[in-house]
């Protein structure tokens, strides 16, 4: 089963090409602070947790937990006595209230090598807590949107050592499903395991069932995926039938207690004799002729839905095209080296999954133009009479005209949708040219939206569940942070990046020095003088604010609402009025 390629096409109505940038505003923002009665619990990696995967997992862990089921300014953190504290902020009086709602059971003494404690809310009356020592707790919270004085103490309804002794994890996502007589609680966990050559990231999907008659939670399924390197984003589809993963390396299922994981039969190595590269407008097919070629023997026939390329009776490419093309605009060029480049113009501005309908084992799609020449040198022996004994380095494109922050990622980051039953990737979205920035929860029942760089902007994309009786995976452009893709890339010391649900401003937060706030509301006082005419021209310009926070210590978590930005440090919670 081949995966479908999903194209991210921004809504032009949500872009503004006239926006010029941000102007520094020296006026201070009102902010309110609350000294925590008990400091935040924070664990640092030890000597055996030295990989880059560990470093990122610990450094970017947010200790400020948002309850999206509670529409008030209510936040949670876990203190160093392993208690869950709720802090409520009153936006009218600018005062804070706090209460302890849960004591985390201590099954194992904390020691180096453990993970940070995690808190997640799968529903309006359930919570899940990881104690960092390997235990996962399911907790009945009751209604959490009550006033501080009316909140009931949480009760543990299930505890288990889900991954086994000595295996620790973070909670990445959680959600519930309900029917008349039962309820399912799904939890997605992330851990790190070392093999002989490297550290692997491991995603574990655990499902628990509550039968209303028995009133007891039991584990019903256990699934694991494994892959190399870091995970940028992971979430469970809303109907719990698929998993979304954005990573630099492929992940595959290794354990499934529900259905058998079938090993794919090993395919014979394909003999690639041509490559094809596409944009939304055209396709370039590249192949290599033998030495001492005669270009009069090359025949290229392209119809609206067909193609045939042959040389001296040898067919390189033949078949029905995946989509319609403007055949009369087809051109080709033969270089002295024997390289043939065929340019075909598409009828529709869409990306193709395959060049030939049903695929072609003799062709390979190239995603980067700079790789074409290198690929053909590597495979030259397949269409040459002489043996090629080694690859030569091919110089890439000159980057002298680019700034450092514009450089493309060296890693091939891809967002994929993986079906839970077939264990296959059904859809994929290449993110190499759309740098992943952060994720944000926009809707309670939906997965977090992704902020991806698009040119100089940052576009917010919301994935939805695959449509019923359809192969479509809808990913909708919900909003744009103007010029934020460019400005955030220059902040080398950034730790947290976020924005509010209305996209009115964006935030780059350093570990302990500064918070940069970019508000895109236009400043009417921004003008430029046109030298040739001597008149002033109004330009669209947002506002930049900088807050110095070094006196509060290391930032451990942030959350942006439409009116306030909340910042948590080891001993302080700060509410900044935007």
DAGI-V859812 format. One record per residue. N is the residue number from 1. D_FIRST is the distance of its C-alpha to the first C-alpha in Angstrom with 1 decimal. Layout:
n: [N N]
d_first: [D_FIRST D_FIRST]
This chain:
n: [1 2 3 4 5 6 7 8 9 10 11 12 13 14 15 16 17 18 19 20 21 22 23 24 25 26 27 28 29 30 31 32 33 34 35 36 37 38 39 40 41 42 43 44 45 46 47 48 49 50 51 52 53 54 55 56 57 58 59 60 61 62 63 64 65 66 67 68 69 70 71 72 73 74 75 76 77 78 79 80 81 82 83 84 85 86 87 88 89 90 91 92 93 94 95 96 97 98 99 100 101 102 103 104 105 106 107 108 109 110 111 112 113 114 115 116 117 118 119 120 121 122 123 124 125 126 127 128 129 130 131 132 133 134 135 136 137 138 139 140 141 142 143 144 145 146 147 148 149 150 151 152 153 154 155 156 157 158 159 160 161 162 163 164 165 166 167 168 169 170 171 172 173 174 175 176 177 178 179 180 181 182 183 184 185 186 187 188 189 190 191 192 193 194 195 196 197 198 199 200 201 202 203 204 205 206 207 208 209 210 211 212 213 214 215 216 217 218 219 220 221 222 223 224 225 226 227 228 229 230 231 232 233 234 235 236 237 238 239 240 241 242 243 244 245 246 247 248 249 250 251 252 253 254 255 256 257 258 259 260 261 262 263 264 265 266 267 268 269 270 271 272 273 274 275 276 277 278 279 280 281 282 283 284 285 286 287 288 289 290 291 292 293 294 295 296 297 298 299 300 301 302 303 304 305 306 307 308 309 310 311 312 313 314 315 316 317 318 319 320 321 322 323 324 325 326 327 328 329 330 331 332 333 334 335 336 337 338 339 340 341 342 343 344 345 346 347 348 349 350 351 352 353 354 355 356 357 358 359 360 361 362 363 364 365 366 367 368 369 370 371 372 373 374 375 376 377 378 379 380 381 382 383 384 385 386 387 388 389 390 391 392 393 394 395 396 397 398 399 400 401 402 403 404 405 406 407 408 409 410 411 412 413 414 415 416 417 418 419 420 421 422 423 424 425 426 427 428 429 430 431 432 433 434 435 436 437 438 439 440 441 442 443 444 445 446 447 448 449 450 451 452 453 454 455 456 457 458 459 460 461 462 463 464 465 466 467 468 469 470 471 472 473 474 475 476 477 478 479 480 481 482 483 484 485 486 487 488 489 490 491 492 493 494 495 496 497 498 499 500 501 502 503 504 505 506 507 508 509 510 511 512 513 514 515 516 517 518 519 520 521 522 523 524 525 526 527 528 529 530 531 532 533 534 535 536 537 538 539 540 541 542 543 544 545 546 547 548 549 550 551 552 553 554 555 556 557 558 559 560 561 562 563 564 565 566 567 568 569 570 571 572 573 574 575 576 577 578]
d_first: [0.0 3.8 6.6 9.5 12.9 15.7 19.2 22.2 25.1 28.3 30.6 33.6 36.0 35.3 36.2 39.7 40.3 44.1 43.9 45.9 45.5 47.3 51.0 52.5 54.4 57.1 57.7 56.8 54.5 55.9 54.4 55.2 54.9 54.9 55.9 53.8 56.0 53.7 51.5 47.8 46.2 44.4 43.1 42.8 40.7 42.7 43.0 39.9 37.7 38.1 34.6 33.5 30.9 34.0 36.1 33.8 33.1 36.9 38.1 35.8 36.2 37.8 40.7 41.3 39.3 39.0 38.9 37.1 38.3 41.9 42.9 46.0 46.4 45.7 44.2 43.8 44.2 44.8 48.2 49.3 50.7 47.2 48.0 45.8 48.0 47.6 49.3 50.0 51.2 53.5 53.0 56.4 58.6 56.3 56.9 54.6 54.6 52.9 52.5 51.0 48.5 47.1 48.1 45.1 45.8 46.5 45.1 45.3 47.6 46.0 45.9 44.4 40.7 40.0 37.9 39.1 39.4 36.9 37.2 34.6 35.1 32.3 34.6 38.2 39.7 37.6 37.3 35.6 37.4 36.5 39.8 38.5 39.5 36.4 37.4 35.6 37.9 37.1 40.1 41.6 43.1 44.4 44.7 44.5 45.7 49.3 52.2 52.7 55.6 53.7 50.6 50.3 49.5 46.0 45.5 43.1 41.3 39.0 38.8 36.6 35.9 32.1 31.0 34.0 37.2 37.4 34.0 34.4 32.1 32.1 30.8 28.2 27.5 28.6 28.5 29.5 28.6 31.4 32.1 35.5 36.1 33.8 32.4 29.5 29.8 26.8 27.5 25.5 27.3 27.3 29.0 29.5 29.5 30.9 29.6 31.4 30.3 29.5 29.2 25.9 25.1 24.1 22.8 23.8 23.0 25.9 26.6 30.2 31.4 34.9 36.3 39.1 41.4 41.2 41.1 39.3 36.1 34.0 30.8 28.0 24.8 24.1 20.9 20.9 18.9 20.3 20.4 23.1 25.5 26.2 24.3 25.4 24.0 22.4 22.5 21.3 20.1 23.0 21.6 20.7 17.1 15.5 16.9 17.7 18.5 20.2 21.0 21.8 19.6 16.1 16.3 14.6 15.6 18.4 20.2 19.4 22.4 20.7 17.6 16.8 14.5 12.8 13.1 10.5 12.6 14.3 13.5 16.7 17.9 17.3 20.5 20.4 23.2 22.7 21.5 21.1 22.2 22.1 24.2 24.3 26.8 26.1 24.1 25.7 24.6 26.4 27.2 30.1 32.6 34.7 38.2 41.1 38.9 40.3 38.6 40.1 37.6 34.6 33.3 31.0 30.3 28.3 28.3 27.1 23.7 23.9 24.6 26.1 27.5 29.7 32.6 35.2 33.0 30.0 26.9 25.0 22.8 22.5 20.4 19.8 19.4 16.8 19.8 23.6 25.8 29.6 30.1 33.9 33.5 31.6 33.4 33.1 35.2 36.0 37.4 40.0 37.6 35.4 32.6 31.5 30.2 29.0 29.0 27.3 28.1 25.6 26.9 25.2 25.1 21.4 18.8 16.2 12.5 13.2 16.6 16.0 14.1 11.0 11.6 14.3 14.5 18.2 17.8 17.1 17.3 20.2 20.6 24.3 26.9 29.0 26.3 26.3 29.6 28.9 25.5 27.4 30.2 28.0 26.4 29.6 30.2 27.4 29.5 33.0 35.7 36.7 35.0 34.0 35.1 34.2 32.7 35.1 34.8 34.1 36.0 34.0 35.1 38.5 38.5 42.2 41.9 39.7 40.8 39.5 37.8 35.8 34.2 30.4 28.7 28.2 25.1 21.6 21.3 18.0 17.6 14.2 13.3 11.9 11.4 14.1 13.0 9.5 10.6 7.6 8.4 7.8 10.7 13.0 16.6 18.5 21.9 23.7 25.9 26.0 27.7 27.2 30.7 30.7 29.5 31.6 31.6 32.3 31.7 32.4 29.4 26.8 25.3 27.3 27.1 26.5 29.2 27.9 30.2 30.2 32.9 36.0 34.9 32.8 30.5 29.6 26.1 25.3 21.8 21.5 19.4 16.4 18.1 18.3 16.6 15.1 12.1 14.9 15.8 19.5 21.3 25.0 27.7 30.6 33.3 34.5 36.7 38.7 39.1 37.9 35.1 38.0 40.7 38.7 37.6 41.3 41.8 41.2 42.5 40.4 39.2 38.1 36.9 36.7 37.8 38.9 37.0 39.0 38.2 42.0 42.1 40.2 41.2 41.0 42.7 43.9 44.4 48.2 49.8 48.7 46.7 45.8 45.5 44.4 45.4 44.4 47.2 49.1 52.5 55.0 57.2 54.9 56.4 56.4 59.4 58.9 61.3 62.0 63.2 64.2 62.5 60.2 56.6 54.7 51.2 48.4 48.6 47.5 49.3 48.6 50.2 50.6 51.6 53.0 52.0 53.0 55.8 53.3 51.4 47.7 45.3 43.1 41.3 41.4 40.5 41.1 42.3 43.5 47.1 47.1 45.4 45.7 45.9 46.2 48.0 49.3 52.4 52.0 50.1 50.6 50.2 50.3 51.1 49.3]
